[in-house]
Amino acid sequence: MNETRLDGFGWLFLAIGLGSMANALWMLVGPMHWFTDLPTTAPHTGPFHPHFVRDIGLAFLTVGIALVWAARAPHFRVPLATTAALFLVFHALLHIWDTSTGALDPHHVWLDLPGVYLPAALIGWAAFALARRGRAATA
């Protein structure tokens, strides 16, 4: 693939990567603003702690960088997308756990769908599909 043109995976990685980076910058620059104004009602998850919000912001920044890099460098996509998928899927599983145990109200499933569950599912699927494609090509 020509590295100057994006394919479907590239556009997916670029979109979710830029979204992750935007979320990260919000968390890093304005942790209290992020905590109180995020539509998913973060205050329901516990008390505000600026260091913790910034720590998670750095995780989202890492995911964003990995995905933007994967969008532009197809030969590195499998490890980059897999790394991003690990955080996104584990993060989604934590939200599922908290909702299923009653730590979060069931309506959080719908609030978290666009920003937590959908990116995890899409990047998890993409990483799996690319890894499978790579194994088939070398078999």
N, C-alpha and C positions, 0 to 999 in steps of 0.2 A: 504494500500500500504506500502511496505517496504521502510522506509525512506532512505536507503542506495542506492537504485536504482532509476533512473529517468525514468519517463514515458514521453509521448509526451509533456504534459504541462510543465513538469519539464525542458525538453531540451529547449523548447521555452522560458521559463522564464530565464533560465541560459544564453542562447545566447543573448537575448535582455538586460538582466540585466548587463552582462559583457560589452556589447557594450555601454550601458549608463554610466557605471562606467569609462570606458576608455575615453569616450567623456568628462565626468566630470573632470577627472584628467587633461586632456589636457587644459580644460577651466580654471582650478584652478592654474595650474603650469605655463602655458604660454598663458595668455588671449589674448595678441596681436598676437602671432603666430596663435592661434586658429581663431581669427577674420579675419586675412589676408589670411590664408592658407586653411581654410575650403572650400571644393569644392562647397558649395552652395552659395558662394559669399556673406558672411555676411555683407561686407561693403555696399551692396545695401540697407540694412535695416536701416541705419543711422550711425551716428558717433560712433567711438570706445569709450567705457567707461569701464575701467578695473573692477570697482566694480560691474557693471551690469553683465558683462560676468561671473564673479565669483559667483554672486548671482544665476544666471541660472545654473552654474556648480554645485552648491550645490543642486539645484532641481533635476538635472540629477543624482547626486550621491545618493540622497534619493530614487529615482526611481530604480536605479541599485541595491541598498542594498535590497529594498523591493522585487524585482524580484528574486534575488539570494536566499534570504531567502525563498520565496515562492517555488522555485525549490526544496529546501531541506526539507521543512516542509509542506506537503500537508494539514494538518489540519488548517493551517493559510492562505491557498491560497486565499480564497475569499476576506478577507479584504485587504491583501497585494496586490493582483492583481488589485482589485478595486481602491485602492489608487494610484497605479502606472498608471492605465488606466485614471484616472481623469486628472492627469497632462498631459499625452501624448495626450489624445484626445483634451483637451482644447488648448494645444500648437498647434496641427494640425489645429484646428478650427481658431485660430488666423492667421496662415499662409494662410488658405483659405480666410479669411476676407481680409487680406492685399492684396492678389492677386486679389480678386474680386473687390476691391475698387480702384485698380490701384497703391497702395502703393508699390507693388512689380510687376515686369514684369511677364507676363504669363509664361515665360520659367521656372520660379521658381517652378512651379508645378512638372516638371520633375526632377529638381535638388533636391527637397524636398521629392520626392517619397520614396527613400530607407531609409532615416534617420528620416523622420518626419511622413509621412502618413502611411507607412507600419507598423512600430512598434505600432502606435496608433491603427490601425485597428486590428492587431493581438492580442495585449494585451486587447483591448476593447472587442473583441470577446471572448477571453479566460475567462476574468472576468465574462462576461455575461453567458457563457456556464457553468462555475463552479457554479455560484450562482443559475442558473436554476436547475442544477443537484442536488445541496444541498436542494433546496426547494422541488424537487420531492421526494427526499429520506426521508424528514420529513413529507410529506403529508400523 
